[in-house]
Amino acid sequence: MHGDRPGGIALLALLYAISGVLCGLGALNPVAPDTPVPLIWTLSAVGCVGAAVLYVHRDRLGCRAVHVAVAVMSALIAVLAWRSVTAIGIVGLGPSMVAVGLFSAHHLSRNAARVHVAFLLLASSAGALAATPSGFLMPWLTLTVTVAVVAEAQARIAGQLLRAAGTDPLTGLANRRAWEAEASRSLAHARRTGEPLTVALIDLDGFKIVNDEEGHGAGDALLQALARSWSAELRMADHLGRYGGDEFVLCLPGTDDARAEDLLTRLRASHPASWSAGTATAHPGDTLEHLLLRADTDLYRHKRRSGRTA
């Protein structure tokens, strides 16, 4: 999922609750004598109970639960389309379909959202075609195309926003928030597998002098050049980010102390700028905060030993 997972699950719970309430209102005020009131009451109960479960467990549910909940809502929409007794009732499911499509596009990856929207459209269309009413084909085609287009547009926008929110605009590297999220995932994987993982903090030497004597444009150009040079030396699994100012941070999965030092040697050879680095290799029970603290201590030990300036 993109962004804040608990917030996304809370929104999904709200969609379930609204659906449950609307079904309850529909059961209290049937639109036609042959409206399947028992079924609508059942769907109302499913919506309300589902909302309560999702909301209460929103901090503990994972992505799999979200996928199941979205698929269930799509299936319930298909059931409503199948049991609708009027053409207006079938086409009136449009807002629910748009809501499911937009939720999927905003909170799930683009590929996952496409799968969910395809399932929603196929299942609801099958239900509509199996329904008794007729004369809804053209409005239904318009509705399904609208849902597909709106969901795809939202998925693209969400992807662009996610990339922008996690990218440092000057260097194009991950910013602090995005780097910490990726490094935390790598650390969790290292805990599960027992693989080594090392974090490195890099601080440029004399960067203030560059800004003061050559101007901030020269300082910006130096940061950009270092980001390009270092990125060319890293593996796909390595995570390089700008931590703030002239400080960079590296997460190196599958890398112990010795291999981390070898990599830092290659990074030094890739550009003539002077910098200091501190490293910390994960121990059992370490958090990312622990690693960064040890790497920071190691960094300033190197700076004091070499007499380099910040």
C-alpha positions in Angstrom: 0.0 0.0 0.0 1.0 3.6 -0.5 1.4 6.0 2.3 -0.1 5.6 5.7 -1.6 2.1 6.0 -3.7 2.6 9.1 -5.3 5.7 7.5 -6.1 3.7 4.4 -7.8 0.9 6.4 -9.8 3.5 8.3 -11.0 4.9 5.0 -11.9 1.4 3.8 -13.8 0.9 7.1 -15.7 4.1 6.4 -16.7 2.8 2.9 -18.0 -0.4 4.5 -20.0 1.6 7.0 -21.5 3.9 4.5 -22.4 0.9 2.3 -24.0 -0.9 5.3 -26.1 2.2 6.2 -27.2 2.7 2.6 -28.3 -0.9 2.3 -30.2 -0.6 5.6 -32.0 2.4 4.3 -32.7 0.6 1.1 -34.2 -2.3 3.0 -36.4 0.0 5.1 -37.7 1.8 1.9 -37.8 -0.8 -0.9 -37.9 0.8 -4.4 -40.2 -2.0 -5.8 -42.5 -4.7 -4.4 -40.1 -7.5 -5.4 -37.0 -5.9 -3.9 -34.9 -8.6 -2.2 -35.2 -7.1 1.3 -33.7 -10.0 3.2 -30.6 -9.9 1.0 -30.2 -6.2 1.4 -30.5 -6.6 5.2 -27.8 -9.2 5.0 -25.5 -6.9 3.0 -26.2 -4.1 5.5 -25.1 -6.3 8.3 -22.0 -7.4 6.4 -21.1 -3.8 5.7 -21.5 -2.7 9.3 -19.7 -5.7 10.8 -17.0 -5.4 8.2 -16.5 -1.7 9.1 -16.2 -2.4 12.8 -13.7 -5.2 12.2 -11.5 -3.1 9.9 -11.6 -0.1 12.2 -10.9 -1.9 15.4 -8.0 -3.8 13.9 -6.7 -1.0 11.6 -3.3 -0.9 13.2 -2.7 -4.6 12.9 -4.0 -5.6 9.5 -1.6 -6.1 6.7 -1.9 -5.6 2.9 -3.4 -9.1 2.4 -6.4 -8.2 4.6 -6.9 -5.0 2.6 -6.8 -6.9 -0.7 -9.4 -9.3 0.7 -11.6 -6.5 2.0 -11.5 -4.7 -1.4 -12.3 -7.9 -3.3 -15.2 -8.7 -1.0 -16.7 -5.2 -1.5 -16.4 -5.7 -5.3 -18.2 -9.0 -5.0 -21.0 -7.5 -2.9 -21.5 -4.8 -5.5 -21.8 -7.6 -8.1 -24.4 -9.3 -5.9 -26.4 -6.1 -5.7 -26.2 -5.6 -9.5 -27.4 -9.2 -9.9 -30.4 -8.8 -7.6 -31.4 -5.3 -8.7 -35.0 -5.2 -9.8 -34.8 -2.0 -11.9 -32.3 -0.6 -14.4 -31.9 2.5 -12.3 -30.9 0.4 -9.4 -28.2 -1.3 -11.4 -26.7 2.0 -12.8 -27.2 3.5 -9.3 -24.3 1.3 -8.1 -22.0 3.7 -10.0 -20.9 5.8 -6.9 -20.0 2.6 -5.0 -17.9 1.4 -7.9 -16.2 4.7 -8.3 -15.4 4.7 -4.6 -13.8 1.2 -4.7 -11.8 2.2 -7.9 -10.5 5.4 -6.3 -9.6 3.7 -3.1 -7.7 0.9 -4.9 -5.9 3.4 -7.1 -4.9 5.7 -4.2 -3.9 3.2 -1.5 -2.6 0.2 -3.5 0.2 -0.2 -6.1 -0.7 0.6 -9.6 -0.7 -3.1 -10.7 -2.7 -4.2 -7.7 -5.2 -1.4 -8.3 -5.6 -2.5 -12.0 -6.3 -6.1 -10.9 -8.9 -4.9 -8.4 -10.6 -2.6 -10.8 -10.7 -5.3 -13.5 -12.3 -7.7 -11.0 -14.8 -5.0 -9.9 -15.8 -4.3 -13.5 -16.0 -7.9 -14.6 -17.9 -9.2 -11.5 -20.4 -6.3 -11.4 -20.9 -6.5 -15.2 -21.6 -10.2 -14.9 -24.1 -9.5 -12.1 -25.8 -6.8 -14.1 -26.1 -9.0 -17.2 -27.6 -11.7 -15.1 -30.2 -9.3 -13.6 -33.8 -9.2 -14.7 -34.1 -5.5 -15.9 -33.1 -4.5 -19.4 -32.4 -1.1 -21.1 -29.3 -0.3 -19.0 -26.6 -1.4 -21.4 -25.4 2.1 -22.7 -25.5 3.8 -19.2 -23.6 0.7 -17.8 -20.9 0.9 -20.5 -20.5 4.6 -19.8 -20.2 3.8 -16.1 -17.6 1.1 -16.5 -15.5 3.1 -18.8 -15.7 6.1 -16.4 -14.6 3.9 -13.4 -11.7 2.5 -15.4 -10.5 5.9 -16.6 -10.9 7.6 -13.2 -9.1 4.8 -11.4 -6.2 4.8 -13.8 -5.8 8.6 -13.6 -5.9 8.4 -9.8 -3.3 5.6 -9.8 -0.9 7.7 -11.9 -1.4 10.8 -9.8 -0.9 8.8 -6.5 2.3 7.3 -8.0 3.7 10.7 -8.9 2.8 12.2 -5.5 4.4 9.2 -3.8 7.6 9.6 -5.8 7.7 13.4 -5.2 7.1 12.9 -1.4 10.0 10.5 -1.1 12.5 12.2 -3.4 15.1 14.9 -2.5 14.5 17.6 -5.2 18.2 18.6 -5.5 19.9 15.2 -5.9 17.0 13.0 -6.9 17.9 10.5 -4.1 15.5 9.3 -1.5 14.8 11.9 1.2 15.1 11.1 4.9 11.6 9.8 5.3 11.7 7.5 2.3 15.1 6.3 3.1 14.1 5.4 6.7 11.1 3.5 5.4 13.1 1.5 3.0 15.9 0.9 5.5 13.4 -0.3 8.1 12.1 -2.9 5.6 15.6 -4.0 4.8 16.4 -4.3 8.5 13.3 -6.4 9.2 14.3 -8.7 6.3 17.8 -9.0 7.8 16.3 -10.0 11.1 14.2 -12.7 9.5 17.0 -14.2 7.3 20.0 -13.6 9.5 21.8 -11.8 6.7 24.2 -8.9 7.7 23.2 -5.3 7.1 25.3 -2.2 7.5 24.3 1.4 7.7 26.7 4.2 6.8 26.5 8.0 7.5 28.5 10.2 5.1 29.3 13.8 6.0 31.2 16.2 3.6 34.3 17.8 4.9 34.5 21.6 4.5 31.2 21.9 2.8 30.5 25.3 4.5 33.7 26.6 3.0 32.5 25.6 -0.5 29.3 27.5 0.0 31.0 30.5 1.5 33.8 30.9 -1.0 32.2 29.6 -4.2 28.5 30.2 -3.6 25.5 27.9 -2.9 25.3 27.0 -6.6 28.7 25.4 -6.3 27.6 23.5 -3.2 24.5 22.3 -4.9 26.5 21.1 -7.9 28.8 19.2 -5.6 26.0 17.4 -3.9 24.5 16.5 -7.3 27.8 15.2 -8.6 28.4 13.1 -5.6 24.9 11.6 -5.8 25.5 10.6 -9.4 29.0 9.2 -8.8 28.0 7.2 -5.7 24.8 5.9 -7.3 26.9 4.5 -10.2 29.0 2.4 -7.7 26.0 0.9 -5.8 24.1 -2.3 -6.2 20.4 -2.3 -6.9 19.8 -3.5 -3.4 21.7 -0.6 -1.7 19.7 2.4 -0.6 21.4 5.8 -0.8 19.6 8.9 0.6 20.2 12.5 1.4 19.7 12.8 5.1 19.8 16.6 5.2 22.2 19.4 4.3 25.6 17.8 3.3 24.9 14.5 5.0 24.1 11.3 3.1 23.1 7.9 4.4 23.5 4.4 3.0 21.7 1.1 3.8 23.7 -1.9 2.6 21.8 -5.2 2.8 23.8 -8.4 2.8 26.9 -6.4 3.8 29.2 -6.8 6.8 31.8 -4.3 8.2 34.6 -5.4 5.8 32.4 -5.3 2.7 31.1 -1.9 3.7 34.6 -0.5 4.0 35.4 -1.9 0.6 32.4 -0.1 -0.8 33.3 3.2 0.9 36.8 2.9 -0.7 35.2 2.7 -4.1 33.0 5.6 -3.4 36.0 7.7 -2.4 37.7 6.8 -5.7 34.6 7.9 -7.7 34.9 11.6 -6.9 37.7 13.8 -5.5 35.6 15.5 -2.8 36.6 14.9 0.8 34.2 13.3 3.2 34.0 11.3 6.4 31.9 8.2 7.1 30.8 6.2 10.0 29.3 2.7 9.8 27.3 0.4 12.0 26.5 -3.3 11.3 23.2 -4.6 12.7 23.2 -6.8 15.8 20.3 -8.9 17.0 17.6 -6.7 18.5 18.9 -3.5 16.8 16.5 -0.9 15.6 17.2 1.5 12.8 17.6 4.3 15.4 20.3 2.2 17.2 22.2 1.7 14.0 22.1 5.4 13.0 23.3 6.4 16.5 26.3 4.0 16.3 27.1 5.2 12.8 26.9 8.8 13.9 29.2 8.1 16.8 31.7 6.3 14.4 31.4 9.2 12.0 32.5 11.9 14.5 35.2 9.7 15.9 36.7 9.6 12.4 36.3 13.4 12.0 38.0 14.1 15.3 40.8 11.7 14.5 41.5 13.3 11.1 40.9 16.8 12.2 38.5 17.4 9.4 35.9 20.2 9.5 32.2 19.9 9.0 
